[in-house]
Amino acid sequence: MIAPSAVSATESVPSEVRPWTRRIGHGWLVETTLGVALYFTYDELRSRVSGSATAALAHGYDIVRIERAVGLYQEHRVQQAFIGWPAFLSFWNIYYGTIHFVLPVVALVTLWRRAPARYVRWRNTLLLMLTFGLLGFWLYPLMPPRLMPHRFGFVDTAAEYFNFGPQQRVVLRHGIPTAASRAAFGNLFAAMPSLHAGWSMWSALALAPVVRRPGLRALVLLYPLVTTFAVVVTANHWILDAICGWVALALAWLIVVAVEHRPAPRDRRPVPAPDP
């Protein structure tokens, strides 16, 4: 499945870079524990940076205007094309709530085992993406399509069709989510950027160069498009959210690579005087 030569051929990763946890016994367990702790910290912070419903709705109107201006406003058309297929929409509800978490883990485990230098780069990129996500959720709370006013015509598929998550409607009172809705869904306005889209592209770019089988590589490369369809057809994200998720990935990757290739500090030790 993994072609080590493909790693060096497709992306220049400094060969001396290795996870520090590989130098200790059961390093994978340390790495896993730290990763889980960081994710739950991110999840807690994500819930705490929820902005106001008024700002989220105003930003929702802004997104609609921008997408209409550039021809991206296709979310309602996509959802309406499948709204009469309950089993189909139930599948995408389940996909939205599960695969999003599964494939990044698969990618991290694969890179840890087969391409440790590449693992460091893409792990750090993922962590930086989480930071960008939190900044976006804090600075730009955004109403997802499923919570926009009824006149926009979106259906909250998570409430109307089967899913593994909370099977309930989001209740807004005077535009503010009730305590029960916040407890069930967390930060309802954490839409910009879409980390579902960002993480799916991250998974594809991290894995594709090290996958040997053409058919499997094609599936990996299709994964971001499939995930983007999932977030749109379920009305969880705007198309612009997905694009910004990819931008967050690009910025994070560029920063990580720049840090990796920064010039080594000069040796500042005093030069001994020559013998007389």
C-alpha positions as CSV (number, residue, x, y, z in Angstrom):
1,M,0.0,0.0,0.0
2,I,2.7,2.5,1.0
3,A,5.5,3.4,-1.4
4,P,8.3,5.0,0.6
5,S,10.0,6.2,-2.6
6,A,6.9,8.1,-3.5
7,V,7.2,10.2,-0.4
8,S,10.6,11.7,-1.3
9,A,9.6,12.0,-4.9
10,T,6.5,14.0,-4.4
11,E,7.4,16.2,-1.4
12,S,10.7,17.3,0.1
13,V,10.6,16.6,3.8
14,P,13.9,17.1,5.8
15,S,15.1,13.6,6.4
16,E,16.4,14.5,9.9
17,V,12.9,15.3,11.1
18,R,11.4,12.6,13.3
19,P,8.7,12.6,15.9
20,W,10.5,13.0,19.3
21,T,8.2,10.3,20.7
22,R,9.8,7.7,18.5
23,R,12.9,8.0,20.7
24,I,11.1,6.6,23.8
25,G,9.4,3.4,24.6
26,H,5.7,3.3,23.7
27,G,6.1,6.6,21.9
28,W,2.9,6.0,19.9
29,L,1.0,5.9,23.2
30,V,2.4,9.2,24.3
31,E,1.6,10.7,20.9
32,T,-2.0,9.4,21.0
33,T,-2.5,10.7,24.5
34,L,-1.3,14.1,23.6
35,G,-3.4,14.1,20.4
36,V,-6.6,13.2,22.3
37,A,-5.9,15.8,25.0
38,L,-5.3,18.5,22.3
39,Y,-8.5,17.5,20.5
40,F,-10.7,17.7,23.6
41,T,-9.0,21.1,24.5
42,Y,-9.9,22.3,21.0
43,D,-13.5,21.0,21.4
44,E,-13.9,22.8,24.7
45,L,-12.5,26.0,23.3
46,R,-14.8,25.7,20.3
47,S,-17.8,25.6,22.5
48,R,-16.6,28.7,24.5
49,V,-15.9,31.0,21.5
50,S,-19.5,30.9,20.3
51,G,-20.5,34.4,19.1
52,S,-23.9,36.0,19.2
53,A,-26.8,34.8,17.1
54,T,-27.3,38.4,15.8
55,A,-23.8,38.5,14.4
56,A,-24.1,34.9,13.1
57,L,-27.3,35.7,11.2
58,A,-25.8,38.9,9.8
59,H,-22.8,37.0,8.6
60,G,-25.1,34.4,7.0
61,Y,-26.8,37.1,5.0
62,D,-23.3,38.4,3.9
63,I,-22.3,34.9,2.8
64,V,-25.4,34.6,0.7
65,R,-24.8,38.0,-1.0
66,I,-21.1,37.1,-1.7
67,E,-22.0,33.7,-3.1
68,R,-24.7,35.1,-5.3
69,A,-22.3,37.7,-6.6
70,V,-19.8,35.1,-7.7
71,G,-22.1,32.3,-8.7
72,L,-21.4,30.0,-5.7
73,Y,-24.9,30.1,-4.2
74,Q,-25.9,26.5,-5.1
75,E,-26.5,25.0,-1.6
76,H,-30.3,25.2,-1.8
77,R,-30.4,23.7,-5.3
78,V,-28.1,20.8,-4.3
79,Q,-30.2,20.0,-1.3
80,Q,-33.5,20.2,-3.1
81,A,-32.3,17.8,-5.7
82,F,-32.2,15.0,-3.0
83,I,-34.7,16.1,-0.5
84,G,-37.2,13.4,-1.5
85,W,-34.7,10.6,-0.7
86,P,-34.8,10.0,3.0
87,A,-32.4,7.0,3.0
88,F,-29.9,9.0,0.9
89,L,-30.0,12.0,3.3
90,S,-29.7,9.7,6.3
91,F,-26.6,8.2,4.8
92,W,-25.0,11.6,4.5
93,N,-26.0,12.6,8.0
94,I,-24.1,9.5,9.3
95,Y,-21.2,10.2,7.0
96,Y,-21.0,13.8,8.2
97,G,-20.8,12.7,11.9
98,T,-18.4,9.8,11.5
99,I,-16.0,9.7,8.5
100,H,-14.9,13.3,9.4
101,F,-13.1,11.8,12.4
102,V,-12.0,8.4,11.0
103,L,-9.9,9.2,8.0
104,P,-7.6,11.8,9.7
105,V,-6.8,9.1,12.3
106,V,-6.1,6.6,9.6
107,A,-3.8,9.1,7.9
108,L,-1.9,9.9,11.1
109,V,-1.4,6.2,12.0
110,T,-0.2,5.4,8.5
111,L,2.3,8.2,8.4
112,W,3.5,7.5,11.9
113,R,4.3,3.9,10.9
114,R,5.6,4.3,7.4
115,A,6.7,8.0,6.9
116,P,7.7,9.5,10.2
117,A,9.2,12.7,8.8
118,R,6.1,13.3,6.7
119,Y,4.0,12.5,9.8
120,V,5.6,15.5,11.7
121,R,4.9,17.9,8.9
122,W,1.3,16.9,8.5
123,R,0.6,16.5,12.2
124,N,1.8,20.1,12.8
125,T,-0.2,21.3,9.9
126,L,-3.3,19.7,11.4
127,L,-2.7,21.4,14.8
128,L,-2.2,24.8,13.2
129,M,-5.5,24.3,11.3
130,L,-7.3,23.8,14.6
131,T,-5.9,27.1,15.7
132,F,-7.1,28.8,12.6
133,G,-10.5,27.2,13.0
134,L,-10.8,28.6,16.5
135,L,-9.9,32.0,15.4
136,G,-12.4,31.9,12.6
137,F,-15.2,30.7,14.9
138,W,-14.4,33.5,17.4
139,L,-14.0,36.3,14.9
140,Y,-16.7,35.3,12.5
141,P,-19.6,33.4,14.0
142,L,-21.8,32.2,11.1
143,M,-25.3,30.8,10.8
144,P,-25.1,27.5,8.9
145,P,-27.7,27.1,6.1
146,R,-29.9,24.7,8.2
147,L,-30.5,27.4,10.8
148,M,-31.2,30.3,8.4
149,P,-34.7,31.7,8.3
150,H,-37.4,29.5,6.7
151,R,-37.7,31.8,3.7
152,F,-34.3,30.5,2.5
153,G,-35.8,27.0,2.2
154,F,-33.1,24.9,3.8
155,V,-34.0,21.7,5.6
156,D,-32.2,20.7,8.8
157,T,-31.5,17.1,7.8
158,A,-30.0,16.2,11.2
159,A,-33.5,16.8,12.7
160,E,-35.6,15.5,9.8
161,Y,-33.7,12.3,8.9
162,F,-32.0,9.5,10.8
163,N,-28.5,10.3,12.1
164,F,-26.1,9.1,14.9
165,G,-26.1,12.6,16.5
166,P,-28.8,14.4,18.4
167,Q,-32.1,13.7,16.6
168,Q,-33.7,17.0,17.6
169,R,-34.4,20.4,16.2
170,V,-32.3,23.4,17.1
171,V,-34.5,25.8,19.0
172,L,-33.8,29.5,18.7
173,R,-35.5,31.9,21.1
174,H,-35.3,35.5,20.0
175,G,-32.5,34.3,17.7
176,I,-30.5,32.7,20.6
177,P,-30.1,28.9,20.9
178,T,-31.6,27.4,24.0
179,A,-29.5,25.8,26.6
180,A,-30.7,22.3,25.5
181,S,-29.6,23.1,21.9
182,R,-26.2,24.3,23.0
183,A,-25.8,21.2,25.2
184,A,-26.7,18.9,22.3
185,F,-24.7,20.6,19.5
186,G,-22.1,22.8,21.1
187,N,-21.1,25.9,19.1
188,L,-23.9,26.1,16.5
189,F,-22.1,29.0,14.7
190,A,-18.7,27.4,14.2
191,A,-19.1,27.2,10.5
192,M,-16.4,29.4,9.0
193,P,-14.0,27.8,8.1
194,S,-15.4,24.3,7.5
195,L,-12.9,21.9,9.1
196,H,-14.9,19.0,7.7
197,A,-13.8,20.2,4.3
198,G,-10.3,21.3,5.5
199,W,-9.6,18.0,7.3
200,S,-10.8,16.0,4.3
201,M,-8.4,17.8,2.0
202,W,-5.7,17.4,4.6
203,S,-6.3,13.7,4.7
204,A,-6.1,13.4,0.9
205,L,-2.9,15.4,0.5
206,A,-1.2,13.7,3.4
207,L,-2.1,10.2,2.2
208,A,-2.2,10.3,-1.6
209,P,1.5,10.5,-2.3
210,V,2.2,7.4,-0.2
211,V,-0.6,5.3,-1.5
212,R,0.7,2.8,-4.1
213,R,-2.6,1.3,-5.5
214,P,-4.1,3.7,-8.2
215,G,-7.6,2.8,-7.3
216,L,-7.2,3.5,-3.6
217,R,-5.3,6.7,-4.4
218,A,-8.2,7.8,-6.6
219,L,-10.6,7.2,-3.7
220,V,-8.4,9.2,-1.4
221,L,-8.3,12.1,-3.8
222,L,-12.1,12.0,-4.3
223,Y,-12.6,12.1,-0.5
224,P,-12.5,16.0,-0.2
225,L,-15.1,16.4,-3.0
226,V,-17.4,13.8,-1.4
227,T,-17.1,15.4,2.0
228,T,-17.9,18.8,0.5
229,F,-21.0,17.4,-1.0
230,A,-21.9,15.9,2.4
231,V,-21.6,19.3,4.2
232,V,-23.6,21.0,1.5
233,V,-26.5,18.5,1.0
234,T,-27.0,18.3,4.8
235,A,-27.0,22.1,5.0
236,N,-24.3,22.2,7.7
237,H,-22.0,24.5,5.7
238,W,-21.9,27.0,2.9
239,I,-19.7,26.4,-0.1
240,L,-17.6,29.3,1.0
241,D,-17.0,27.7,4.3
242,A,-15.4,24.7,2.5
243,I,-13.2,27.0,0.4
244,C,-12.0,28.8,3.5
245,G,-11.3,25.4,5.1
246,W,-9.0,24.7,2.2
247,V,-7.4,28.1,2.6
248,A,-6.7,27.4,6.3
249,L,-5.0,24.2,5.3
250,A,-2.9,25.9,2.7
251,L,-1.8,28.6,5.1
252,A,-1.0,26.1,7.9
253,W,1.1,24.0,5.5
254,L,3.0,26.9,4.2
255,I,3.8,28.1,7.7
256,V,4.9,24.6,8.8
257,V,7.2,24.2,5.8
258,A,8.7,27.6,6.3
259,V,9.5,26.8,9.9
260,E,11.0,23.5,8.8
261,H,13.3,25.1,6.3
262,R,14.3,28.1,8.3
263,P,18.1,28.7,8.3
264,A,19.9,27.0,11.2
265,P,21.2,29.5,13.8
266,R,24.9,30.3,13.4
267,D,27.4,28.9,15.8
268,R,28.0,31.7,18.3
269,R,30.8,30.0,20.2
270,P,34.0,32.1,20.3
271,V,36.6,31.2,17.8
272,P,39.8,30.2,19.6
273,A,42.8,32.4,18.9
274,P,45.4,30.9,16.6
275,D,48.6,29.7,18.2
276,P,51.4,32.3,18.3
